Amino acid sequence: MAIFPIIDATFSTDAMNSMQVIVTRERQKSLMLRAWILSGLFFMALPGTLLGFSNLMAISTHHGLGSLPAAWIQGHGHAQVYGWIGSFILGIGFYSQPSHGRSVIRIPLACFVLWSSGVAMRWAASIYGWYWRVLFPISAGFEVIAVLLFIIAASHHKLPSPAQDKQAKPRMELWMVSVLLGTAGLTAMVIFNFVECVRLAMGGTLLAFPHALDQKYLVLLAWGFLVPVVWGFSARWLPTFLAISKPHARLFREALILDFAGVLCGVAGWTKVATILLALSTVAIGLSLHLAQRPHGAAKVQGIHPSFPKFIRLAYAWLVIAGSMGIWAAIADQHGGIWGASRHALTVGFAATMVFTIGPRILPHFAGIYGIFSKRLMFVSLLFLQAGCTLRVLSEPLAYEGILPFAWKTLPISGMLELGGVLVFAVNIVLTFLLGRSALAHAHA
């Protein structure tokens, strides 16, 4: 008879040990996510936005690119897309993967060190020219290895087989297809970057990609990586967050096909065809996501500012503007102003607005915290970002193309507004992580 209490005690001990292991792994994943996010915030605020603001001031002063090194502009873009957006996406990607023994911390940590070091080395080499023939290929190699580690870790997550489901559900949901296409774009992007960095190190005279090649690289970076990843996460989260219907499957697939075809045409140098395809994809994805649909219920805005749904829809309006301005640029751009405005509408108006809006909703919860530090700061950061982006997109074509010289004076103002929005966003996220759960006791008004 005494054997049953012994068995119960053994079972209870095993269950407790198992639970403790699970809790430890989740804590490690949460800490790792915080490291990725804080690193992304650093690259966003200092090497990214602050350098971009400095570049913009120089451009406005000289009424053009003038003597501003192309490496500075490319270094700013690298810090923003790789250092900020890339770090956020890799961090969330690792956090979302199931735990597998010791790999829960080793692979993400190795990836984090390689990725952050690679971005930092590239920034230092681009801005200061330190041993750039050595640092360029090393930094690009680190980034390639980091992405490969991410893919290896993700491959451990097996999808359910349709044979296991009598109802024969789809093997992979559309949002996952979109994210995987974005991951493929990320892989192509880092390989492209590595090859060109090696080429520059071996025989280049300037520490920057040639203009024509850089234009193709930007298409791959923006429309091959950023756009499909954001679309995928939008399809996954927005129906719940905005209380709208799930994406229209056919339109979503058509948007992905148009985007993929546009990227291929852009990389091939067929610019006008590419811009038309990409612009059509922005319309298709907006219709697919039902963003104009009347909500079925109340939006999920617990712990964030109630303006959340409006800024989500505004972000996708910026996406359509970016696509439309791309067509205009392919036809009429002479001095880079229309192209610059189109890219700014995409990277800041669309991508950054989505991060500033979705980030406060999901990042605290992923890190085990129940809400953002301040709803008001969230709104202020978005307001500054929108004001700055609007002024920048309006002013850049007018200034660069010589339509309205006074627009050169408004460009620095747009930069100051965006820098202010970035810093407020960064402070709000950092305070959320530092204060943890006590954030709920503070400015939730």
Contacts in CASP RR format, 6 or more apart in sequence:
PFRMAT RR
TARGET T0000
AUTHOR 0000-0000-0000
METHOD contacts of the structure
MODEL  1
MAIFPIIDATFSTDAMNSMQVIVTRERQKSLMLRAWILSGLFFMALPGTL
LGFSNLMAISTHHGLGSLPAAWIQGHGHAQVYGWIGSFILGIGFYSQPSH
GRSVIRIPLACFVLWSSGVAMRWAASIYGWYWRVLFPISAGFEVIAVLLF
IIAASHHKLPSPAQDKQAKPRMELWMVSVLLGTAGLTAMVIFNFVECVRL
AMGGTLLAFPHALDQKYLVLLAWGFLVPVVWGFSARWLPTFLAISKPHAR
LFREALILDFAGVLCGVAGWTKVATILLALSTVAIGLSLHLAQRPHGAAK
VQGIHPSFPKFIRLAYAWLVIAGSMGIWAAIADQHGGIWGASRHALTVGF
AATMVFTIGPRILPHFAGIYGIFSKRLMFVSLLFLQAGCTLRVLSEPLAY
EGILPFAWKTLPISGMLELGGVLVFAVNIVLTFLLGRSALAHAHA
22 99 0 8 1.000
25 99 0 8 1.000
25 101 0 8 1.000
25 104 0 8 1.000
26 99 0 8 1.000
28 104 0 8 1.000
28 105 0 8 1.000
29 94 0 8 1.000
29 95 0 8 1.000
29 99 0 8 1.000
29 104 0 8 1.000
29 105 0 8 1.000
29 108 0 8 1.000
30 95 0 8 1.000
30 366 0 8 1.000
30 367 0 8 1.000
30 368 0 8 1.000
32 91 0 8 1.000
32 94 0 8 1.000
32 95 0 8 1.000
32 105 0 8 1.000
32 108 0 8 1.000
32 109 0 8 1.000
32 112 0 8 1.000
33 91 0 8 1.000
33 92 0 8 1.000
33 94 0 8 1.000
33 95 0 8 1.000
33 363 0 8 1.000
33 366 0 8 1.000
33 367 0 8 1.000
34 367 0 8 1.000
34 433 0 8 1.000
35 112 0 8 1.000
36 87 0 8 1.000
36 88 0 8 1.000
36 90 0 8 1.000
36 91 0 8 1.000
36 92 0 8 1.000
36 94 0 8 1.000
36 112 0 8 1.000
37 87 0 8 1.000
37 88 0 8 1.000
37 91 0 8 1.000
37 363 0 8 1.000
37 367 0 8 1.000
37 429 0 8 1.000
37 433 0 8 1.000
38 430 0 8 1.000
38 433 0 8 1.000
39 83 0 8 1.000
39 87 0 8 1.000
39 112 0 8 1.000
39 116 0 8 1.000
40 83 0 8 1.000
40 84 0 8 1.000
40 86 0 8 1.000
40 87 0 8 1.000
40 88 0 8 1.000
41 84 0 8 1.000
41 426 0 8 1.000
41 429 0 8 1.000
41 430 0 8 1.000
43 79 0 8 1.000
43 80 0 8 1.000
43 82 0 8 1.000
43 83 0 8 1.000
43 84 0 8 1.000
43 87 0 8 1.000
43 119 0 8 1.000
43 123 0 8 1.000
44 79 0 8 1.000
44 80 0 8 1.000
44 83 0 8 1.000
44 84 0 8 1.000
44 422 0 8 1.000
44 426 0 8 1.000
45 422 0 8 1.000
45 423 0 8 1.000
45 426 0 8 1.000
47 75 0 8 1.000
47 76 0 8 1.000
47 79 0 8 1.000
47 83 0 8 1.000
47 119 0 8 1.000
47 120 0 8 1.000
47 123 0 8 1.000
47 127 0 8 1.000
48 76 0 8 1.000
48 77 0 8 1.000
48 79 0 8 1.000
48 80 0 8 1.000
48 84 0 8 1.000
49 80 0 8 1.000
49 418 0 8 1.000
49 419 0 8 1.000
49 422 0 8 1.000
49 423 0 8 1.000
50 419 0 8 1.000
51 72 0 8 1.000
51 75 0 8 1.000
51 76 0 8 1.000
51 79 0 8 1.000
51 127 0 8 1.000
52 76 0 8 1.000
52 415 0 8 1.000
53 415 0 8 1.000
53 416 0 8 1.000
53 418 0 8 1.000
53 419 0 8 1.000
55 68 0 8 1.000
55 72 0 8 1.000
55 73 0 8 1.000
55 76 0 8 1.000
56 411 0 8 1.000
56 412 0 8 1.000
56 414 0 8 1.000
56 415 0 8 1.000
57 412 0 8 1.000
58 68 0 8 1.000
59 65 0 8 1.000
59 66 0 8 1.000
59 68 0 8 1.000
59 411 0 8 1.000
60 399 0 8 1.000
60 408 0 8 1.000
60 409 0 8 1.000
60 411 0 8 1.000
60 412 0 8 1.000
62 68 0 8 1.000
63 399 0 8 1.000
63 405 0 8 1.000
63 408 0 8 1.000
64 335 0 8 1.000
64 400 0 8 1.000
65 73 0 8 1.000
69 208 0 8 1.000
70 206 0 8 1.000
70 208 0 8 1.000
70 209 0 8 1.000
70 211 0 8 1.000
70 214 0 8 1.000
71 126 0 8 1.000
71 127 0 8 1.000
71 129 0 8 1.000
71 206 0 8 1.000
71 207 0 8 1.000
71 208 0 8 1.000
72 126 0 8 1.000
72 127 0 8 1.000
73 208 0 8 1.000
74 126 0 8 1.000
74 208 0 8 1.000
74 209 0 8 1.000
74 214 0 8 1.000
75 122 0 8 1.000
75 123 0 8 1.000
75 126 0 8 1.000
75 127 0 8 1.000
78 119 0 8 1.000
78 122 0 8 1.000
78 123 0 8 1.000
78 126 0 8 1.000
79 119 0 8 1.000
79 123 0 8 1.000
80 347 0 8 1.000
81 221 0 8 1.000
81 222 0 8 1.000
81 225 0 8 1.000
81 226 0 8 1.000
81 347 0 8 1.000
82 115 0 8 1.000
82 119 0 8 1.000
82 122 0 8 1.000
82 143 0 8 1.000
83 115 0 8 1.000
83 116 0 8 1.000
83 119 0 8 1.000
85 226 0 8 1.000
85 351 0 8 1.000
85 355 0 8 1.000
86 115 0 8 1.000
86 186 0 8 1.000
87 115 0 8 1.000
87 116 0 8 1.000
87 119 0 8 1.000
88 355 0 8 1.000
89 186 0 8 1.000
89 229 0 8 1.000
90 111 0 8 1.000
90 112 0 8 1.000
90 115 0 8 1.000
90 146 0 8 1.000
90 150 0 8 1.000
91 108 0 8 1.000
92 362 0 8 1.000
92 366 0 8 1.000
93 150 0 8 1.000
93 154 0 8 1.000
94 107 0 8 1.000
94 108 0 8 1.000
94 111 0 8 1.000
94 150 0 8 1.000
94 153 0 8 1.000
95 366 0 8 1.000
97 153 0 8 1.000
97 154 0 8 1.000
97 156 0 8 1.000
97 157 0 8 1.000
98 156 0 8 1.000
98 157 0 8 1.000
100 156 0 8 1.000
103 153 0 8 1.000
103 156 0 8 1.000
107 149 0 8 1.000
107 152 0 8 1.000
107 153 0 8 1.000
108 153 0 8 1.000
110 146 0 8 1.000
110 149 0 8 1.000
111 146 0 8 1.000
111 149 0 8 1.000
111 150 0 8 1.000
111 153 0 8 1.000
112 146 0 8 1.000
114 142 0 8 1.000
114 143 0 8 1.000
114 145 0 8 1.000
114 146 0 8 1.000
114 149 0 8 1.000
115 142 0 8 1.000
115 143 0 8 1.000
115 146 0 8 1.000
117 139 0 8 1.000
117 142 0 8 1.000
118 138 0 8 1.000
118 139 0 8 1.000
118 140 0 8 1.000
118 141 0 8 1.000
118 142 0 8 1.000
118 143 0 8 1.000
119 139 0 8 1.000
119 143 0 8 1.000
120 139 0 8 1.000
121 135 0 8 1.000
121 138 0 8 1.000
121 139 0 8 1.000
121 142 0 8 1.000
122 135 0 8 1.000
122 136 0 8 1.000
122 139 0 8 1.000
122 140 0 8 1.000
124 130 0 8 1.000
124 135 0 8 1.000
125 131 0 8 1.000
125 132 0 8 1.000
125 135 0 8 1.000
125 136 0 8 1.000
125 139 0 8 1.000
125 207 0 8 1.000
126 132 0 8 1.000
126 207 0 8 1.000
126 208 0 8 1.000
129 207 0 8 1.000
132 201 0 8 1.000
132 207 0 8 1.000
133 200 0 8 1.000
133 201 0 8 1.000
134 201 0 8 1.000
136 197 0 8 1.000
136 198 0 8 1.000
136 200 0 8 1.000
136 201 0 8 1.000
136 207 0 8 1.000
137 194 0 8 1.000
137 197 0 8 1.000
137 198 0 8 1.000
137 201 0 8 1.000
139 197 0 8 1.000
140 190 0 8 1.000
140 193 0 8 1.000
140 194 0 8 1.000
140 197 0 8 1.000
140 198 0 8 1.000
141 190 0 8 1.000
141 194 0 8 1.000
141 197 0 8 1.000
143 190 0 8 1.000
143 193 0 8 1.000
143 194 0 8 1.000
144 190 0 8 1.000
144 191 0 8 1.000
144 194 0 8 1.000
147 186 0 8 1.000
147 187 0 8 1.000
147 190 0 8 1.000
150 183 0 8 1.000
151 183 0 8 1.000
151 187 0 8 1.000
154 183 0 8 1.000
159 171 0 8 1.000
159 172 0 8 1.000
160 171 0 8 1.000
161 171 0 8 1.000
162 168 0 8 1.000
162 169 0 8 1.000
162 170 0 8 1.000
162 171 0 8 1.000
172 180 0 8 1.000
174 232 0 8 1.000
174 235 0 8 1.000
174 247 0 8 1.000
174 249 0 8 1.000
174 252 0 8 1.000
174 253 0 8 1.000
175 232 0 8 1.000
175 233 0 8 1.000
175 234 0 8 1.000
175 235 0 8 1.000
175 236 0 8 1.000
175 247 0 8 1.000
176 232 0 8 1.000
177 256 0 8 1.000
178 228 0 8 1.000
178 229 0 8 1.000
178 231 0 8 1.000
178 232 0 8 1.000
178 235 0 8 1.000
178 252 0 8 1.000
178 256 0 8 1.000
179 228 0 8 1.000
179 229 0 8 1.000
179 232 0 8 1.000
179 233 0 8 1.000
181 224 0 8 1.000
181 228 0 8 1.000
181 256 0 8 1.000
181 260 0 8 1.000
182 224 0 8 1.000
182 225 0 8 1.000
182 228 0 8 1.000
182 229 0 8 1.000
183 229 0 8 1.000
185 220 0 8 1.000
185 224 0 8 1.000
185 225 0 8 1.000
185 228 0 8 1.000
186 225 0 8 1.000
186 229 0 8 1.000
188 220 0 8 1.000
188 224 0 8 1.000
189 217 0 8 1.000
189 220 0 8 1.000
189 221 0 8 1.000
189 224 0 8 1.000
189 225 0 8 1.000
192 217 0 8 1.000
192 220 0 8 1.000
193 217 0 8 1.000
196 209 0 8 1.000
196 213 0 8 1.000
196 217 0 8 1.000
200 206 0 8 1.000
200 207 0 8 1.000
200 208 0 8 1.000
200 209 0 8 1.000
208 214 0 8 1.000
209 217 0 8 1.000
215 271 0 8 1.000
215 339 0 8 1.000
216 266 0 8 1.000
216 267 0 8 1.000
216 269 0 8 1.000
218 343 0 8 1.000
219 262 0 8 1.000
219 263 0 8 1.000
219 266 0 8 1.000
219 267 0 8 1.000
219 274 0 8 1.000
220 263 0 8 1.000
220 267 0 8 1.000
222 343 0 8 1.000
222 346 0 8 1.000
222 347 0 8 1.000
223 259 0 8 1.000
223 262 0 8 1.000
223 263 0 8 1.000
223 278 0 8 1.000
224 259 0 8 1.000
224 260 0 8 1.000
224 263 0 8 1.000
226 346 0 8 1.000
226 347 0 8 1.000
226 351 0 8 1.000
227 259 0 8 1.000
227 281 0 8 1.000
227 319 0 8 1.000
227 346 0 8 1.000
227 350 0 8 1.000
228 256 0 8 1.000
228 259 0 8 1.000
230 350 0 8 1.000
230 351 0 8 1.000
230 354 0 8 1.000
231 252 0 8 1.000
231 255 0 8 1.000
231 256 0 8 1.000
231 285 0 8 1.000
233 358 0 8 1.000
234 289 0 8 1.000
234 354 0 8 1.000
235 246 0 8 1.000
235 247 0 8 1.000
235 252 0 8 1.000
235 289 0 8 1.000
237 358 0 8 1.000
237 362 0 8 1.000
238 244 0 8 1.000
238 289 0 8 1.000
238 291 0 8 1.000
238 312 0 8 1.000
239 245 0 8 1.000
239 246 0 8 1.000
239 247 0 8 1.000
240 300 0 8 1.000
241 299 0 8 1.000
241 300 0 8 1.000
241 308 0 8 1.000
241 309 0 8 1.000
241 312 0 8 1.000
241 361 0 8 1.000
242 291 0 8 1.000
242 295 0 8 1.000
242 299 0 8 1.000
242 300 0 8 1.000
242 309 0 8 1.000
242 312 0 8 1.000
243 295 0 8 1.000
243 296 0 8 1.000
243 297 0 8 1.000
243 298 0 8 1.000
243 299 0 8 1.000
243 300 0 8 1.000
244 289 0 8 1.000
244 290 0 8 1.000
244 291 0 8 1.000
244 293 0 8 1.000
244 295 0 8 1.000
244 296 0 8 1.000
245 290 0 8 1.000
245 293 0 8 1.000
245 296 0 8 1.000
247 288 0 8 1.000
247 289 0 8 1.000
247 290 0 8 1.000
248 287 0 8 1.000
248 288 0 8 1.000
248 290 0 8 1.000
251 284 0 8 1.000
251 285 0 8 1.000
251 287 0 8 1.000
251 288 0 8 1.000
252 284 0 8 1.000
252 285 0 8 1.000
252 288 0 8 1.000
252 289 0 8 1.000
254 284 0 8 1.000
254 288 0 8 1.000
255 281 0 8 1.000
255 282 0 8 1.000
255 284 0 8 1.000
255 285 0 8 1.000
255 286 0 8 1.000
255 288 0 8 1.000
256 281 0 8 1.000
258 277 0 8 1.000
258 278 0 8 1.000
258 280 0 8 1.000
258 281 0 8 1.000
258 284 0 8 1.000
259 277 0 8 1.000
259 278 0 8 1.000
259 281 0 8 1.000
261 277 0 8 1.000
262 273 0 8 1.000
262 274 0 8 1.000
262 277 0 8 1.000
262 278 0 8 1.000
262 281 0 8 1.000
263 274 0 8 1.000
263 278 0 8 1.000
265 271 0 8 1.000
265 273 0 8 1.000
265 274 0 8 1.000
265 277 0 8 1.000
266 273 0 8 1.000
266 274 0 8 1.000
271 330 0 8 1.000
272 327 0 8 1.000
272 330 0 8 1.000
272 331 0 8 1.000
274 330 0 8 1.000
275 323 0 8 1.000
275 326 0 8 1.000
275 327 0 8 1.000
275 329 0 8 1.000
275 330 0 8 1.000
276 327 0 8 1.000
278 323 0 8 1.000
278 326 0 8 1.000
279 320 0 8 1.000
279 323 0 8 1.000
279 324 0 8 1.000
279 326 0 8 1.000
279 327 0 8 1.000
282 316 0 8 1.000
282 319 0 8 1.000
282 320 0 8 1.000
282 322 0 8 1.000
282 323 0 8 1.000
282 324 0 8 1.000
283 320 0 8 1.000
285 316 0 8 1.000
285 319 0 8 1.000
286 316 0 8 1.000
286 319 0 8 1.000
286 320 0 8 1.000
289 316 0 8 1.000
291 312 0 8 1.000
291 313 0 8 1.000
291 316 0 8 1.000
292 313 0 8 1.000
295 309 0 8 1.000
299 306 0 8 1.000
299 308 0 8 1.000
299 309 0 8 1.000
300 361 0 8 1.000
301 308 0 8 1.000
301 309 0 8 1.000
303 360 0 8 1.000
303 370 0 8 1.000
303 371 0 8 1.000
303 372 0 8 1.000
303 375 0 8 1.000
303 444 0 8 1.000
304 360 0 8 1.000
304 361 0 8 1.000
304 371 0 8 1.000
304 372 0 8 1.000
304 375 0 8 1.000
304 378 0 8 1.000
305 360 0 8 1.000
305 375 0 8 1.000
305 376 0 8 1.000
305 378 0 8 1.000
305 379 0 8 1.000
305 382 0 8 1.000
307 379 0 8 1.000
307 382 0 8 1.000
308 357 0 8 1.000
308 361 0 8 1.000
311 353 0 8 1.000
311 356 0 8 1.000
311 357 0 8 1.000
311 382 0 8 1.000
311 386 0 8 1.000
312 354 0 8 1.000
312 357 0 8 1.000
312 358 0 8 1.000
314 353 0 8 1.000
314 386 0 8 1.000
315 349 0 8 1.000
315 350 0 8 1.000
315 353 0 8 1.000
315 354 0 8 1.000
315 357 0 8 1.000
316 350 0 8 1.000
318 345 0 8 1.000
318 346 0 8 1.000
318 349 0 8 1.000
318 350 0 8 1.000
318 353 0 8 1.000
318 389 0 8 1.000
319 345 0 8 1.000
319 346 0 8 1.000
319 350 0 8 1.000
321 345 0 8 1.000
321 393 0 8 1.000
322 342 0 8 1.000
322 343 0 8 1.000
322 345 0 8 1.000
322 346 0 8 1.000
322 349 0 8 1.000
322 350 0 8 1.000
323 342 0 8 1.000
323 345 0 8 1.000
323 346 0 8 1.000
325 338 0 8 1.000
325 341 0 8 1.000
325 342 0 8 1.000
325 345 0 8 1.000
325 393 0 8 1.000
326 338 0 8 1.000
326 339 0 8 1.000
326 342 0 8 1.000
328 338 0 8 1.000
328 342 0 8 1.000
329 336 0 8 1.000
329 337 0 8 1.000
329 338 0 8 1.000
329 339 0 8 1.000
329 340 0 8 1.000
329 341 0 8 1.000
329 342 0 8 1.000
332 338 0 8 1.000
333 339 0 8 1.000
333 401 0 8 1.000
334 401 0 8 1.000
335 400 0 8 1.000
335 401 0 8 1.000
335 402 0 8 1.000
336 400 0 8 1.000
336 401 0 8 1.000
337 396 0 8 1.000
337 397 0 8 1.000
337 399 0 8 1.000
337 400 0 8 1.000
337 401 0 8 1.000
338 396 0 8 1.000
338 397 0 8 1.000
338 400 0 8 1.000
338 401 0 8 1.000
340 396 0 8 1.000
340 400 0 8 1.000
341 392 0 8 1.000
341 393 0 8 1.000
341 394 0 8 1.000
341 396 0 8 1.000
341 397 0 8 1.000
344 389 0 8 1.000
344 392 0 8 1.000
344 393 0 8 1.000
344 396 0 8 1.000
345 389 0 8 1.000
345 393 0 8 1.000
348 385 0 8 1.000
348 389 0 8 1.000
348 392 0 8 1.000
348 418 0 8 1.000
349 385 0 8 1.000
349 386 0 8 1.000
349 389 0 8 1.000
352 385 0 8 1.000
352 389 0 8 1.000
353 382 0 8 1.000
353 385 0 8 1.000
353 386 0 8 1.000
353 389 0 8 1.000
356 378 0 8 1.000
356 381 0 8 1.000
356 382 0 8 1.000
356 385 0 8 1.000
356 421 0 8 1.000
356 425 0 8 1.000
357 382 0 8 1.000
359 429 0 8 1.000
360 371 0 8 1.000
360 372 0 8 1.000
360 378 0 8 1.000
360 428 0 8 1.000
360 429 0 8 1.000
360 432 0 8 1.000
361 372 0 8 1.000
363 429 0 8 1.000
363 432 0 8 1.000
364 370 0 8 1.000
364 371 0 8 1.000
364 372 0 8 1.000
364 432 0 8 1.000
364 439 0 8 1.000
365 371 0 8 1.000
367 432 0 8 1.000
367 433 0 8 1.000
369 432 0 8 1.000
369 433 0 8 1.000
369 436 0 8 1.000
369 437 0 8 1.000
369 439 0 8 1.000
370 437 0 8 1.000
370 439 0 8 1.000
370 440 0 8 1.000
371 432 0 8 1.000
371 439 0 8 1.000
371 440 0 8 1.000
371 444 0 8 1.000
372 378 0 8 1.000
372 428 0 8 1.000
372 429 0 8 1.000
372 432 0 8 1.000
372 439 0 8 1.000
373 428 0 8 1.000
373 429 0 8 1.000
373 431 0 8 1.000
373 432 0 8 1.000
373 435 0 8 1.000
373 439 0 8 1.000
373 442 0 8 1.000
373 443 0 8 1.000
374 428 0 8 1.000
374 431 0 8 1.000
374 442 0 8 1.000
374 443 0 8 1.000
374 444 0 8 1.000
375 443 0 8 1.000
375 444 0 8 1.000
375 445 0 8 1.000
376 443 0 8 1.000
376 445 0 8 1.000
377 424 0 8 1.000
377 425 0 8 1.000
377 427 0 8 1.000
377 428 0 8 1.000
377 443 0 8 1.000
378 425 0 8 1.000
378 428 0 8 1.000
380 421 0 8 1.000
380 424 0 8 1.000
381 420 0 8 1.000
381 421 0 8 1.000
381 422 0 8 1.000
381 424 0 8 1.000
381 425 0 8 1.000
381 428 0 8 1.000
382 421 0 8 1.000
384 417 0 8 1.000
384 418 0 8 1.000
384 420 0 8 1.000
384 421 0 8 1.000
384 424 0 8 1.000
385 417 0 8 1.000
385 418 0 8 1.000
385 421 0 8 1.000
385 422 0 8 1.000
385 425 0 8 1.000
387 417 0 8 1.000
388 413 0 8 1.000
388 414 0 8 1.000
388 415 0 8 1.000
388 417 0 8 1.000
388 418 0 8 1.000
389 414 0 8 1.000
389 418 0 8 1.000
390 414 0 8 1.000
391 410 0 8 1.000
391 411 0 8 1.000
391 413 0 8 1.000
391 414 0 8 1.000
391 417 0 8 1.000
392 411 0 8 1.000
392 414 0 8 1.000
392 415 0 8 1.000
392 418 0 8 1.000
394 407 0 8 1.000
394 410 0 8 1.000
395 407 0 8 1.000
395 408 0 8 1.000
395 410 0 8 1.000
395 411 0 8 1.000
395 414 0 8 1.000
396 407 0 8 1.000
396 411 0 8 1.000
397 403 0 8 1.000
398 404 0 8 1.000
398 407 0 8 1.000
399 405 0 8 1.000
399 407 0 8 1.000
399 408 0 8 1.000
399 410 0 8 1.000
399 411 0 8 1.000
431 439 0 8 1.000
432 439 0 8 1.000
435 442 0 8 1.000
END
